[in-house]
Amino acid sequence: MAKPRAYGADSSLLAARETIYGTAPANGYQPLAFKSTDLSAEIPLADDPLLGYGRNAQDLYRGLVTDEGGVEIPLDERSTGFWLTGLFGDALTTGTGPYTHVWQSGGDAIPTYTLEIGHPKLTTPVFFQHSGVTMESLAFDIGTEGPANGKVALVAQGEASSATTVDATPLTAFAPGRFSRGLGYIKKGGVQLAAVTAGSFLFSNTLERVRTIRPDGKIDGADPTIAACSGSMTVRFDGATLVAEAASGTPLVLEYGFATAGTALLKFEMARVFLPKPKYSIAGPGGVEVGYDWRAAFDAATGSMLKVTLVNDVGSYT
């Protein structure tokens, strides 16, 4: 029989919240669905040539550890709350089912995790455990069709490999329940913008990698600095939609969201969004479109720049 090779279809992803930065929990790992990931540690090689040893290359030295990457996730009714907790901290949860979870940007502390990416079906299984994982950003697009997916950028302290999983009896996986891009929406002041053909969203914690002198070459942490939220909208030009706001610089209330036929809901609300005045052009006989690259700012009335709400049947993410 041929030796088994690694396939994405056989891979696994487990995650658990750390109580001490960089220290992997012994149990309580949550299985998570994902589409792809490139989270991996790198150690570059470099040279420092010495004279007097001839023309042949000499031994190289190893650089510092960089353990970063991203994971492409489904935006769904349940597991999305896990990633939102990593980005913002604990949610304020109300209700008795359905539950309403609310996260706000700008918190002083965000949790860290241990993530394990595994290949359990190889002849010699391999599990890559990343400790001190901090979530830097979330990005997604809104379009006219297809399932909704997002990309979470991660910064970890370091990677270790093992022939056995970190948790042989993990928690129960979240039941799938995908949001659809076709049921996504963009609202201005609570009213849906009908002329929008596409949109993008990005939130970032803008992490600062803390490098200190230490023998293992790892970082001491990844600290959140300025929380930033930005995105874009492509609009069929009609002479009215967003034209006045872009010309005057008046902030507007903007909401990106996804809904289902049931009670599940995911929405991103920004109370102060600024639009630039974009360049206007006609490229041919077809419809004319204009792109707006917006940026959100802190709103004193709501006490945050961004509020995220998820309504589902999960009682807690702590």
QUITA-V318614 format. One record per residue. N is the residue number from 1. OMEGA is omega as a letter, one per 20 degrees, with the letter a starting at -180 (none if undefined). Layout:
n;omega
N;OMEGA
N;OMEGA
//
This chain:
n;omega
1;a
2;r
3;r
4;r
5;a
6;r
7;r
8;a
9;a
10;a
11;a
12;r
13;r
14;r
15;r
16;a
17;a
18;r
19;r
20;a
21;r
22;r
23;a
24;r
25;a
26;a
27;r
28;a
29;a
30;r
31;a
32;r
33;r
34;r
35;r
36;r
37;r
38;r
39;a
40;r
41;r
42;r
43;a
44;r
45;r
46;a
47;r
48;a
49;r
50;r
51;r
52;a
53;r
54;a
55;a
56;r
57;r
58;a
59;r
60;r
61;a
62;a
63;a
64;r
65;r
66;a
67;a
68;r
69;a
70;r
71;r
72;a
73;r
74;r
75;a
76;a
77;a
78;a
79;r
80;r
81;r
82;a
83;r
84;r
85;r
86;a
87;a
88;a
89;a
90;r
91;r
92;a
93;r
94;r
95;r
96;a
97;j
98;r
99;r
100;r
101;a
102;r
103;r
104;a
105;r
106;r
107;a
108;a
109;r
110;a
111;r
112;a
113;r
114;r
115;r
116;r
117;a
118;r
119;a
120;a
121;r
122;r
123;r
124;a
125;r
126;r
127;r
128;a
129;a
130;a
131;r
132;a
133;r
134;a
135;a
136;a
137;r
138;r
139;r
140;r
141;r
142;a
143;a
144;a
145;r
146;r
147;r
148;r
149;r
150;r
151;r
152;r
153;a
154;r
155;a
156;r
157;a
158;a
159;r
160;r
161;a
162;r
163;r
164;r
165;r
166;a
167;a
168;r
169;a
170;r
171;r
172;a
173;r
174;r
175;a
176;r
177;a
178;r
179;a
180;r
181;r
182;r
183;r
184;a
185;r
186;a
187;r
188;a
189;r
190;a
191;a
192;r
193;a
194;a
195;a
196;r
197;r
198;r
199;r
200;a
201;r
202;r
203;r
204;r
205;r
206;a
207;r
208;r
209;a
210;r
211;r
212;r
213;r
214;a
215;a
216;r
217;a
218;r
219;r
220;a
221;r
222;a
223;r
224;r
225;a
226;r
227;a
228;r
229;a
230;r
231;a
232;r
233;r
234;a
235;r
236;a
237;r
238;r
239;a
240;a
241;r
242;a
243;a
244;a
245;r
246;a
247;a
248;a
249;r
250;r
251;r
252;r
253;a
254;a
255;r
256;a
257;r
258;r
259;r
260;r
261;r
262;a
263;a
264;a
265;r
266;a
267;a
268;a
269;r
270;a
271;r
272;a
273;a
274;r
275;r
276;r
277;a
278;r
279;a
280;r
281;r
282;a
283;a
284;a
285;a
286;a
287;a
288;r
289;r
290;r
291;r
292;r
293;a
294;r
295;a
296;a
297;a
298;r
299;a
300;a
301;r
302;r
303;r
304;r
305;a
306;r
307;a
308;a
309;r
310;r
311;a
312;a
313;r
314;a
315;a
316;r
317;r
318;none
//
